[in-house]
Amino acid sequence: MKCMLKITCEYENNLKEIILGEGDERSLKSILEAEGIMVSAPCGGKGICGRCIAGVDGKDELCCRYYPKKDICVKVERRKNSVVRNVVKLPPEPLKEGLGLSLDLGTTTIAAFLYDLKTGECIGETGAENALSIFGADVISRIQYAENDQKLLRMTAVLREQVYDLMTELCGTGHSFKDVKYLSIAGNTVMQHIFAAMSPRSIGEAPFRPLSLFGEELIAEPTMYYCPCIAGYVGGDTTAGILSTGIYESDEKVMLIDLGTNCEFALGDRNGFICCSSPAGPAFEAGSGKGELKGSELIDEVAALLKNGTCSESGRLLSDGGKVSQKDVRNLQLAKAAVRGAIETVLRIEGIRASDVKRILIAGGFGMYLDIENAFTIGMFPEEFRGRITYVGNSAGAGASMALSQKNRKKLKDIAAMCRYEELSSSKLFYDEYIDAMSFE
């Protein structure tokens, strides 16, 4: 007689029974995902992030490291995320009927906005943790997962299903998803490729060229529009941010910075922009550090250690760092050097000083929690930026919403043509600035 195991899983107020056959040696994470129950695992199931926790017979276990050997009861709770949402008013188009859905496909979270295309009014907004977190927290992990077409299509299906669920939630009882006639999408280049079922693999290896830079409408049901990308690591979220902040019309130098695991930068004015990206790494991920500190909290903690003399300018802990380990400090040094190094590099390429940049706009969810004074304490920004930094929220989501208007889609095309990309990974200038920015001076 074959030995069968039964898993009783509670997920989103539903009970599901899963029967395992003899010799099933999969982890609990793999078992649940095969049943459509998504478990967040930013590390890609390597057992190092500590985030894929589920209750197993009343005890917390890591799903990627738990292998069922008996009948068990499992409780999986969906993690809630704070999603930054910027709602904009669209120019009314009286002759256009139906609804428009705009999406900010962030690496960590997704924000969705539902609009009445005739009046230009936003009639609903929602957001959630990006379901692709089960394949890894950052775009590099997701590129690596998409090693073949089968895995790519699995990621696409997961992402599109989540968008469908968000759309259904927004439509509610007053509308049908069939009323959605237009879909506007802004995300980094990798996320846009995955949603479009296009392989991102070429972005993961030199010369980092994507299959598409998008910027065109796809006639379907609904009609889809992807905001134009600049390069493999500067995506439609950047052009959407330039649109929504209006800096493409600026007479003075402005820098737009989207802080995250991969930071994107755009420096310029109405005459054009230089764009680049710089990977900040694990320090800017939620839950990095031994105390499960978020990146902004880690900045606050290290800033305090610098002020009280517990941490040296070289990054060495001189005594007990409390919740902060030496590894945390080193990770933060790498992250802040990536940001400061990129800033100094584009300034030098443009031949201008930090004081010439009159406005610095910080975008994205990470920036919402950033204590600017503490960021200056660790040396993330030049002192000349003091008093000039403004948090602009979800500029990508606002730009994606604006792209529901044909007039703004034309502006996005013009913005993309104004931007030029600078690859930093092979730049000696960036390397030198990066090394110089490593200390907490």
Phi, psi and omega in degrees: 000130182289143179272118181247143175249147179239130174247122175258115187246129174258121184212121180051050177064018175241149175252136180224133176259130181240124180258126179258136178280170180298135177081010178288114185248022179285154173287163179299324177301312181295322179296312182296317182295326178295338179263008179082014179259107188273131180243127181293126178215080184303334181276001180080020179083025180271355177082019184246346183268337179070023186257340185273058185271136173222154176278121178243110184051042176084001181240136179291131178224150171281119184298326183285347181241007180252126181240109185300132177238000181206173175295134182221160171249128185240138175237121180246125178252132178285129179287139177265138179241147173275111184256126180279127184232121175252116180263130178242158175264129180268153173295128182296144177235086190306333183272356182260128180253158174098189184248155174236139178244127176247143185231135166255104181272079178284158179298321183264319183228161175239133174243138182230141183227134180250129184237146167275112186293335182286321183260340183081007183273140172280124183250003177181152177211149178201175180193166181197164172298137179299122182298341179286359177299339178293343179259003181130155186279334187240169184292330179297316178300322182285325174298316180295323179293323183281048184286342176217169185296325181297315180290323177300312182294331175295316178297317179300316181297317179298315182292315181293324177296320178296318178297319177299318179296319179294320179296317178296320178298317181291322180293326176056219182266346184274342183220167174247149177299340177290343178283346180283111185258342184218137180233122180246131190232131172231131178195175173292166188300323180293314181297320179294323176297314182297316180297325180276004182061036176250138184294130176268007190299324181293341179284338184273359180219147182305137009267025171063039182266125178285161177290331182214150171254003174059210181092007180238158176280145173246113183285111180208198177231097005278168173296135182243142177229127176255125179301143185293140176263162179259322182197186182300327182239015169230108194253197179294339176293329178287312179296323177296322178292321177297321178296307188292330179276346178073013185287348177292348178254005187287138175274345181245160182292132180228145174239127175257125181236122174256108184272134178182195178298329169237113184271138179242142185229141173222120181240128178166203180204200184296346181270352178142169184226144167258131184237148176203172176223157181210125183283122180274338176079197192293340183295335180262009175272145172297133176086015175279156178095158185292335180263017183056040178285141169281162184305317180295323178293323179296319176300315180298317182294315181291324177300318178295321179294325177293320182292325182266004175084006179287332179242134179277167178296337178281351179095011181269129175283122183270346175203190183302125180270010180066240182286349186257129177264168176298324178296321177301315181299315180297318179298320179292323177300317179297319182292313182290329176293325177297319180288306183296320179299319179293318179301309182296326181294311182292329176297316181292321179297321181280348179071032179235166178262162178300326181292343179282344179273111189275334178222138175237119183253123179259125182243165174096166183296324181298320182296336181298329184259359186284124172276110187299319181298318178292328176297322175292323181301321180273357176084025182289327181238151174298147180300331180295343179280350184299132180083359183245001185267133178230138175271126185251005175071215184275076182294330179292316178297319178296319179293322177298321178294317179298331181288355172291344178266133181300323179299319180286331175295325175295319178297320179298321178298319179293321180297315180301322180289339179279346189260139171236148187255139176243118179278120184267340188298333181249014184269120176294324178301313178296319180302315180296317180292324179298314179296317180297329184273002186291327182279161181270055181268000000 
